[in-house]
Amino acid sequence: MALRAALRKNCALTGLFSQLSSSSRHGRVCASPVLVAQQRNSSTSQNIKLDFDQSTGVAVMHMQRPPVNALGLEFLTEICITVEKLEMDKSCRGLIITSSQPKVFSAGLDIVEMYETSPEHRGEFWRAVQEMWLKLYSSKLVTIAAINGSSPAAGCLVAMTCDYRIMADNPRFSIGLNETQLGLVAPFWLKDSMVNTVGHRLTELALQLGLLYNPSEALKIGLVDLVVPEDQVLSTAKKTITKWCAIPEHARQISKFMVRKSTIDNMLAHRETNIQDFIEFTSRDSIQKSLRTYLEMLKKRKA
């Protein structure tokens, strides 16, 4: 509950663009000495291991919620708080997101949060999903996804929020928005993100058919930017982010927001309606049945 309260208190995006303008004129947002000191040390929470390199100004967020980094409410909240703290640290300029779990970046949303839970809980959960997307998609930091495993559904969401995506060259890995295969629908703001990434027609096909792409296919359509050997994903990400951080910060940030602002504004304008739509949609008997079938399938796999 403390994490949820912290999300509601700390993760509002009101005035984000005016803050960007201010930080562009005067440098990075200042943090308290205590916060900076905390962020300069590696830290581990329940679901995240964070490494910060003072010499480069780059943090590496290792998602570590076994077995597949399913994005539940508490995990989403931890991600939001971690990103916010990093942005408050004037010495941090870049963030690499990767996974500590073998063969998986993130398997997407935790279905348990949506199955046989109260409308209030599902509303809180969906608000946290939105907030995570907003925090990452609008981040002033350079963000790179080091995709070292499969990344379906909301795992792909996390990757697409980043400025650059590097994926392991393993044909068994896949990435994409496969929500329709589970009877679910990607939200409009995630659709917009994919259109921005791969174009309208490819998005239309991918969303309707729930397509997943192997690394070479993802590279071909522009869903990822680079494919490298599996053991070189993180090291390549660290080399790549150094080049990004060499760009004058204010110019890069303003350029990023020029491209992303309309997508963010559209999401914020319809945020509350989107939450209500999600509650109504997941309340349907047919959707709850689909979720139950999927959870039963997962239990059989574990058995």
Salt bridges, closest charged atoms under 4 A:
ASP51 OD2 - LYS49 NZ 2.79
ASP51 OD2 - HIS62 NE2 3.06
GLU74 OE2 - ARG4 NE 3.12
GLU84 OE1 - LYS135 NZ 2.97
GLU87 OE1 - LYS140 NZ 3.69
ASP110 OD2 - ARG65 NH1 3.10
GLU113 OE1 - HIS121 NE2 2.47
GLU124 OE1 - ARG4 NH1 3.87
GLU124 OE2 - ARG8 NH1 3.27
GLU131 OE1 - ARG271 NH2 2.67
ASP163 OD1 - LYS256 NZ 3.06
ASP163 OD1 - ARG260 NH2 3.52
ASP192 OD1 - LYS191 NZ 2.63
GLU204 OE1 - ARG201 NH1 2.95
GLU230 OE2 - LYS103 NZ 3.07
GLU249 OE2 - ARG28 NH1 2.67
GLU249 OE2 - ARG93 NE 3.67
ASP265 OD2 - LYS261 NZ 2.59
GLU272 OE1 - ARG127 NH2 2.85
GLU280 OE1 - ARG284 NH2 3.27
